Amino acid sequence: MLDLRHRVSVRRWVADFALAFVLFWAAALGLGAAHSRAYAVPLPVLVREVMTPDAPPSSPASLRAGAPSRAHQPETSPEHARLLLSLAIATLAAMNLGFWRHLRRVYASPRRRVWRRG
């Protein structure tokens, strides 16, 4: 079992993570990120030409009628990308705050009433 000091540090880390996660989503939704089109969408095929066996190809293979169309599909949806980004930012914020608390505790000035060796 964890002792009291470790439990408090875990609780602080979880609280920092939750706060950073909520703040990220509040900012993202407040700025209208749910309605953004800033992700890759497949473009429509503008030209389809019929190839004759004796004519050289005059357009890229992806635009020819006989070739299979391989439009770029995004690997993740925008919602998944935002979720992963928010998890990463919340984790980094929680770790930075924990490290900052650690440094503050380690480099704190000694108490005045504590007896020091000479």
C-alpha positions in Angstrom: 0.0 0.0 0.0 1.0 3.5 -0.6 1.9 5.7 2.4 0.1 9.0 2.9 2.7 11.1 1.1 2.5 9.0 -2.1 -1.3 9.1 -2.0 -1.4 12.8 -1.7 1.0 13.1 -4.7 -1.1 10.8 -6.8 -4.2 12.7 -5.9 -2.5 16.0 -6.9 -1.3 14.5 -10.2 -4.8 13.2 -11.0 -6.3 16.6 -10.0 -3.8 18.4 -12.2 -4.5 16.0 -15.1 -8.3 16.5 -14.8 -8.0 20.2 -14.6 -5.7 20.5 -17.6 -8.0 18.1 -19.5 -11.1 20.1 -18.7 -9.4 23.4 -19.5 -8.2 22.1 -22.9 -11.7 21.0 -23.8 -13.3 24.2 -22.6 -10.9 26.2 -24.8 -11.4 23.9 -27.8 -15.1 23.9 -27.6 -15.2 27.6 -26.8 -13.2 28.5 -29.9 -15.4 26.3 -32.1 -13.0 23.5 -32.8 -15.9 21.1 -33.2 -16.9 22.9 -36.4 -13.4 23.1 -37.9 -12.6 21.6 -41.3 -8.9 21.7 -40.7 -8.3 18.0 -41.5 -7.7 16.1 -44.7 -10.7 15.3 -46.8 -10.6 13.5 -50.1 -10.9 15.8 -53.1 -13.5 15.0 -55.8 -12.3 13.5 -59.0 -12.6 16.4 -61.6 -11.7 14.6 -64.8 -12.4 11.1 -66.0 -11.2 10.2 -69.4 -11.6 7.0 -71.3 -8.3 5.4 -72.3 -7.9 3.9 -75.7 -5.3 1.1 -76.0 -3.1 3.1 -78.5 -3.2 6.5 -76.8 -0.6 7.4 -74.3 -1.8 8.3 -70.8 -2.3 12.1 -70.6 -3.4 12.3 -67.0 -2.2 10.7 -63.7 -3.2 7.1 -63.1 -5.5 8.1 -60.2 -7.7 10.1 -62.6 -8.1 7.5 -65.3 -11.4 5.6 -65.4 -9.8 2.1 -65.6 -7.5 2.6 -62.6 -8.8 2.1 -59.1 -9.5 5.3 -57.3 -7.4 5.6 -54.2 -8.5 8.9 -52.6 -6.6 9.8 -49.5 -8.7 8.9 -46.4 -7.7 10.4 -43.1 -6.4 7.6 -40.8 -8.1 9.1 -37.7 -11.2 11.2 -37.3 -10.9 14.7 -36.1 -12.6 13.7 -32.8 -10.0 11.1 -32.2 -7.2 13.5 -33.0 -8.6 16.1 -30.6 -8.9 13.4 -27.9 -5.3 12.3 -28.3 -4.1 15.8 -28.3 -6.0 16.7 -25.1 -4.7 13.6 -23.4 -1.1 14.5 -24.4 -1.5 18.1 -23.2 -3.1 17.1 -19.9 -0.4 14.5 -19.2 2.4 17.0 -20.0 0.7 19.7 -17.8 0.3 17.3 -14.9 3.9 16.1 -15.1 5.3 19.6 -15.4 3.2 20.7 -12.3 4.4 17.7 -10.4 8.0 18.3 -11.3 7.6 22.0 -10.4 6.3 21.0 -7.0 9.2 18.6 -6.5 11.7 21.3 -7.3 10.0 23.8 -5.0 10.1 21.3 -2.2 13.7 20.3 -2.7 15.1 23.8 -3.1 12.9 25.4 -0.4 14.8 27.6 2.0 15.5 25.8 5.3 13.3 26.7 8.3 14.7 29.4 10.6 13.9 27.5 13.8 15.7 24.3 12.8 19.1 23.7 14.4 21.9 23.7 11.9 25.3 22.2 12.2 28.0 24.7 12.3 
